[in-house]
Amino acid sequence: MNFRGPALAAAAAIVTCLAPTAPATAADLSRLPGVVDIPCAATTLHQGVDWYLPTGVPKGMVWIQHGFARTHSNVAQLATTFAAGGYLVFAPALPFIDLAGCTLQNLGDNTRFLDNVANLFGTAANPEGALFRSLAAAAADAGRVPPQLPRDFVFVGHSAGAEAVEFVAHRLHVAYPDTWHRLRGLVLLDPVKSFLGDNTDRALADLDPTDLPILTIAAQPSLCNNLGNGTDAVQQHLNRPFLGIRLGNGLHTDAEGTSSDSMGNLLCGTPDVANTSVLQVLARGWSDDFIAGSKTADYYPATTEEAVTAAPAVAAAPAATILPAN
């Protein structure tokens, strides 16, 4: 009989018991794991979600959506950054495979599922709505008192998650006029279009004439962002003087930062610490401006169209270039 395995297990257990408890991190203190109910065809999905609570009254709510074949744990660093900045953060895990088509990206027709995601926000003012019920249950499980859902929203999406937030914003514009006026802006992090369907094109074409701010932080074109096709769509459909920036040596995983994993690092590269820092500063800074209705000079190029065309970057991202409009 082999005793080596049990012996090692027992030793590990003793060490674990004797070892000092690691101090709680900022993410540990602010994160409330839970579940959110989203209708899917004839059933309801009970999707994992992480809520992140700020200290004090939230200034707004940020929906952060992960990318294809990723999960909410891959945006934990970004979510913690927003919570530290005073935001209530909603970070759900959405499926990338589902036989009924209830997926983050379009593998056939996921528009009905994304309509149901839009309904989460369309019913956010209702204390019986799925969004508030999710937050209340997560807070109760943690022995915390949930804050009221803020009036103002910002949507932040990475990769295929960017297409999702675009489409949900489009649905709010079309079907939920009261909620539409609570949506303050979108931040797209290296967006990627689905191989099938026209969700990105349809959404951006609808949103372009509106005054909703939509800003992008793009990485360099690669296989992981489908050669930058989501950023190309932004440049094609949005007729605005400033669309965002492209990180000089940007990787698709920069948005995940320390929340990336071995698979993401292997396939798409290890996030660059400097790029992740710039991305977080701009994503949160733009969101602050969306909520406040302000414009912080360091986060934008010069104000005239001629200067925007000539300027190499914005002050907060000196190594990045401005995305040219088509």
N, C-alpha and C positions, 0 to 999 in steps of 0.2 A: 504494500500500500504506500502511496506517495503522500507524505506528510508535509512536503515543502509548501504546497499551495495553502493549506489551512494554517500553517505556522506563519506564513507571510501575512495572511489575512488578519490573523490575531494580532500580530505585531503592528500592522497598520492601524487596526482599531485602537490599540493602546496609545499609539503616537497621536492619533486624532483626538482622543479624549484628553491627553495631557497638553497638547499644543494650545497656545493662546488663541482665542478667537480673533480672526482678522477684523480690523475696523471696518465699519460699514462705509461704502463709497457713496458719493453723491447720487449715483444711479440707484443704489439699493434704497436710499432714504426716500427718493421721489417716485420710484416705480411701483405701480399697483398692477399686478398681473390679473387678467380676467378673461371674460368671454363676451363676444358680441354676436347677437343673432341676426343673420342676414337671410331672407328668403331666397330659395334656389329651386326653380321649377315647382314641383309639388311638395317640396320639403323645406326645411330650414337648416342652414348651416350654423353651427356653433363654433365660431372662429376665435382662436386665441387672440388676445389683444393686450398690449401694455399701455396703461395710462401713466403719464408722468405729471406729478403735481408740483407746481412752483411753491415758493414760500410766499404766503400772503394771497391776496386776491389776484386771480389771473388777469392779465391785460388783454388776452385773447386766447383762442384755441387754434392749435396747429394740427392738422392731419398730416402725418408723415407716412408715405406709402413706399414700402420696399420694392425691389425689382424682381425680375423673372427668376424663378427657382430659388428665391431667397425667403427670408422670414423677418418678423419684426425684430428679432434679436440682432439682425445685421444693420439696423439703424439706431441701435441703442445709444451710441455716442452722440449722434446728431440730436436725438430726442432729449438726452440729458442736457445738452447745450441749450436747447430751446427752453427747457424747464427752468434752467438756471437764469435764463433771461426773462422769466416772469410769465411763461406760457403754460397753459394746460395742454398736454400733448396726447393725441390719440394715434396710436401706432398699431394697426391691426395686421394680422397675418392673413393674406388672401391666397386662395389656392392657385397653383399653376397647372394642375391637372384635375379635371372633373368631367365625368361622363355626361352630365347635364349641361355642360358649357359654362358653369359658374366659375370662371377663371379670371385672374388678373389681366392677362394678355388675351388677345383674340385668337382663338384656335378654330374658330368657325363662326360663331356669333355669340359674343358675351355681353351684348348691349343690354339685354334684359337684366342680367345680373348687375351690371354697373348702374342701371336704373334703380335697382334695389339698394345699392350703396348710396346713391344720391338721396334716396328716401330717408336714410339715416340722418342726413343733415336737414332735409326738408321737414322732418318732424322733430328737430332738435329742441324747439321751443315747448314741446309737449313733455311734461314730466313723466308720462307713461310711454314715451318713445323709446326705441331700442337703444339709442345712444346714452340717454340719461340712466336707463335701467342698468346698462353695462357698467357705467361709472359708479353708480350707487352700490352695486353688488361687489365690485372690486374693492371699493373703499370699506364696505362692511366687513369683508373677509380680512382686511388688514387692520381693522379696528380704527379706521380713520373716518373723518367727516368729509363727505364729498363737497367740493365747491359747486356753485351753480355753473351751468355751462355758460361761457361767455357769449356775449351777443355777436362778436366779430370773429370770423374765421380766416385762416390762411391755409392754403393747400400746398404741400411740398411733396414732390414725387421724384423718385430715382429710377432711371432706366425704364422698364415697362410700367413702373408705378407712375411715371410722369404722364404717360398716355392715359392711365386711369384717372388721374386728377384732372387732366384736360377734359376728358369726356364727362366726368361727374359735374364739373363746372358748367359745361355746355348744357347738361340736363337741368341743372338748377336755373340756368338762364331761361330755358324753354318752359319748364314745368313748375318751378317753385319761385315765383316772383318775390315773395316776402323774404325767403332765405337768400335769394340772389343778392339782395341789397346788403346782406350781412357778410358776404364773401368779399374780402378786401384785396386778394391778390393770389397769384400762383408763382411758385419758384420751381423751376424744372431743372433737375440735376442729371446732366448727361442723358437726355430723353432718348428713348428707343421706340420706334413704331413696331407694331405687330406685323408678322409676315402676311397675315390675312386681314381683310377688311379695310375700312377707311376711317376708323375711329379718330385717329389723330387729325387727319385732314378735315373731317367733318366738324370736329370740335373747334379747331383753330379758326376755320373759316367763319364759324358762328361767333366766336369770341372776339375776333379782330376788330369789328366796328364798335365794340363796347369800350368803356373806359376802364375795364378791369386790368390792373397791372399784371403783366406776365413777363418774367425775367428768367434767363437761362444761364446756367454754368455748365459749359461743355468741356469734355475731355477731348483728346486727340482722337481722330477716327481710328477704329480698330474693329476686330471681329466681335468683341464683346458689346460694342454699341452699334453693331450692324453698319459699320463704316459711317457712323454719325448721321444716320437717316432721320432720327428724331429732331436733331438740331437743324438739318436741312429743311425739314417741314416748317419749323419755327421761322426760319429765314424766308421761306417761300410764302407763308400765309399771313404773317404779321407785318403790317405796314406801319412801323413805328420807328422813331429815330434811334432808339436804344433798345436792343434785344437782349443784351447780356454780354458775357465774356467767354473766352476759351482759354483754359489753363495751358501754359506753354508746354509743359511735359505731362499734361493731365492724363490720369488713368481712370478707367471706368469705376474702379473701386475706391477712388478718393472720397466719394460721398459716404462710404461706410467707415472709413478710418479704422480705428482700433476694433470696431465691431465686425470687420471682415473676418474671413476664416480661411483655412488652408485651401479649400476648393476655389474660393474667389481669388486668392493670391496666386494659385497655380495657373488658373485659366486667364486671369485678367491683370495680374500684377499686384505686387504689394503696395498698398496705399502710401503715397508720399506725405510725410507729416506736414510739410510746409503747404502743400496743396490742400490738404484737409483743413488746415487752420484757416487759410484764405476762404475756402468754400463755406466754412461755418460762419466766419465773420460776415460775409456778404449775404448768405441765406438769412441769417438772423437780422442783419442790419436792414436789408430790404423789407423783411417782414415787419420790423419795427416801424419803418416808414409807411408801409401799407396801412397798418393799424392807426398810426397817428395822423396820416394824411400829410406827412412831411417829406422832405427830400434832403438827406444828409449828403453833403457835397462829396465826401470821400468815396461814396459808393457808386458814383455816376461819373460819366465823362462831362466835358464842358457842355454848356446848355445849347449853343447854336448848332445847327445841323452841320455846318462846315467844320466846326471844331470837333464834332463827334467823328466825322469821317477821317480827320487828320490825327486825332489823338490815339496814341498807341495803347492806352490802358486807362484804368481808373486808379485813383490813389491807393485804395485799399488792396489792390491786386496789381502791383507794378510789373510783375512778370507775365501777366496775362494780356491777351489781345482782345479788342472789342469785336464782337460778332458783326460782320458786315450785313446789312440788309440787302436782299436781292432786288 
